[in-house]
């Protein structure tokens, strides 16, 4: 990771954690989170196919990331292959990106 990418990553971690209110975003979990140990769970996975289809800006956007307390909750954050959910989230993220420019 370049220095700039590292800064963007740390800013994204901070933004996601603050949005979550320092609590795991998986329903019924509510575990408290620490900046150093919480996991950023991608709703739309960050595999090669999704990166190619949607791009880094969508995959790593804070709207595609949930703050989770560990591996079990991280897995629950994924939308899997639910195409309607993916399509809706991608549209929201692309609209947000346009608004950020």
N, C-alpha and C positions, 0 to 999 in steps of 0.2 A: 504494500500500500504506500502510495506517495504521501508526503506530508499533508497535502491538501485533502486527499481522500481520508486520512486519519482524522483530521479536524472535522470534516463533514460527518464522519461516522460518530464521533463523540458528540457532536451537536444533535444528531438524530437520536442517539441514545438518551440524551438529556430531554429532548422534546417528547419522546415516547413515554418516558418515565413520569415526567410532569403531567402529561395528559392523563395518565393512569392514576394519578394521585398516590403514587408509591405503593399501589396495591395490584396484585395479579389481576389481569383483565379477563380471566376465564370465569364465567358465571359460577357462583357458589364456591369459589376457592377463597378469595379475599385474603390470601397470605400477603404480609407486608414484604416489600421489595427493598433491596439495597442496590445502589448504583453499580457497585463493583460485581455483584453476583447475579443480577437478574438477566433473563434471556430475552432477546428480541425475536419473537416468533413471526415468521412470514405467513400471512393468510394465504396468499398465492405463493407457492413454493419458489425458491430461487434457483431451481435447476436450469440446465442449459436450454431446454426447450422453452420454458417460460421466459428466460432472458431474451431469447431470440424473438419470441412472439410479442412480448410487451416492452422490452428494454429495461435497462438498469434504473431509469428514472421512475418507472412505475413500480418495479419489484422492490426497490429500496425506499420508496416513499413512506413517510410515517403512517399514512392511512392504510398501508398494507402490512403494518407491523403492530403486534400486540405485545405488551409487557407481560412476561410470564415468570413464574417462580422456579420452574424446573422443567425437565424433559417431559414428564407426563402432561403438564399443562401446555407445553410447547407443541406437542403433537395435536392436542385438542384445538389449537388455534387455526390449523389448516382447514381450508375449505375443500380440499381434495380436488375432485374433478367435477364439482357442481358448476356447470357452465353458466347457468343463469346468475349465480352469485358472483362468479368471476367477471362476467360481462358487466354487471352493475358496478362492481368495485373498480374495475379498470376505467369505466366512464367517469366515476367520481374522481378518481386520481388524476385523469387527464384534464378534467375541468379545473381541479385545484392547481395543477401545474400551470395551466394557461393563466390563471389568476395570480400566480406567484411571479410571472415574468414581468 
